[in-house]
Amino acid sequence: MNKEILSEQTIQLKVDSLLAKMTLDEKIGQMTQVRHFEDISEEDIATKYIGSIIHTQGPLPGDTPAEWQAKFNRLQRKALSTRLGIPLIFGVDAIHGQNTFEGATIFPHNIGMGATGNAELVEKAARITAIESRATGFNWVFSPCIAIPYNEKWGRVYEAFSESTPLTQELAKASVLGLQGAFLHDSTSVMATAKHFIGDGATDYGHEGGETHMDMVAVRERLLPPYITVVNEGVSSVMASFNSLNGIPMHAHKELITDILKGEMGFEGIVVSDWKGYSRFGENAVINAGVDMIMAVEGDFEMYQEGLKRGVESGEVPMSRIDDAVSRILHKKFEMGVFDQPFATGGLIPKIGTEAHRKVAKQAVRESLVLLKNNNVLPISPSDKKIVVVGEHANNSGLQSGGWTVNWQGSTENYKGASTILDGIRNIAQGTVLYDENASGEDFDADAAIIVVGETPYAESFGDIGGEMNLYQLHLTAEHQRYVDHYANQGVKTVVVLISGRPLVTTKQIQQSDAFVAAWLPGSEGDAVAEVLFGVYNFKGKLPHSWPKSEEDYQGKYGPNLWDESITPLFPFWFGLTY
Ligand code: BGC
């Protein structure tokens, strides 16, 4: 106990003494996060006193993990060359594994982790994500997303664990514990970020960054508990959300960020803005609301630093606010130990995508599968003479992994280190396995047809249903419906495996098929799906969302979950069959 208090005191002394030496420019620099390309020249790191680097979509830092580390270490040397030598911290969107590095272990998206209901497994997966993130040069991740989605039309439903507040609380805690490890200064720990604060999943019609209308009683009851839990677990950062809450942009919501999160809840870490949060949500109003670090990307960098400086000089932004922000950032840097160990080292590189890591991801895939119907067709017998596998999703690790995989919006191609569902089926089946990608074959004498259909990958905004882009639907495409019809209409025993980032309206396909499995977005270990289909393991997963029966249920503001009790789902929350 004493030791803990002492070290906390020591950190505070170091922070105070460093802060006392800093000029306004140096302070604003610490409050700035930029990409390692385009936003800045490498010289800017030193001359503009940059505090943090983000890697997300865009040019890679290199080809190999060693090259990624080398690039970040080069930038770090620039930061250390400054008068006060304050090191950078490096952040990445490691949403389901270190998904920006091809070859890393990719876990099921959080919706699948929600279906496992297994906190211990979520913690293990987060531990691995931390290790593989450190191995590629990062000490900060922008996860977990602890939204409570209230409308399946939102294109980020899969980033969240569940529609259930208590389940989200439990798994959010596990995720933060796994990412941050026993101590933040451990070489395998990363700073975790709870996001997006708050109301991201509860916007009208599920529009990304839209309007959330919810009174404070409901916000406190439904949305805040997971934040309270992770703040109590010492989460290092919280990201402000793109949405407004009752008309006020969350980035400028002083009551929620300063009074409730930092005040009432006692959050001592860093509040980081989301993408271009400064220019999009009211400039200095964002800082005054309590945001400590700005993602000053895509042209925002100079206008942000200059705008904030003018704000402080004119008295619009109090110096006490700047000092609070910088103290929080420095505090985390000391806690992380980056002053003592500023450089990424090669030791963890061999851990990327190892068998041991993939074994945990395979367990997550198996436990995430939810069996919604089974008329004695599953488990499939390995000794069946002929099995037909249908659908491009069956043989494509990009399609099975969803957004935030290799690319921001995901990939439609196979990627390094991953296996597919078809690979798994071929590993286990002893008879003939035919792959009929587009349901054009005529092997109607097959013992079973495994039809893998679903959504193509998407991420934020692009994945919203309705709204500006409207590229997706709450049901299967006509082409995928045809795949199911092709075999089901011929009386072949049909197993439908749905790959999706949210529950879809699949009432008809559930009726048509002999068995129906919600597989979510399994990630790199697609072959593990087959282990459950063939009964090597039993089904364990339960629905983390209630399952809609019709699209009409989604006309209004909220889906058929805890909010609108007049809507009856097809399957209730936590439904799931077993053998
Ligand atoms: C997303 C965040 C993400 C950030 C950085 C934003 O557009 O909303 O979740 O962490 O980009 O890539």
Residues whose N, C-alpha, C, O or C-beta is under 5 A from the ligand:
A	BS01	BGC	T56 D93 F142 D274 W275
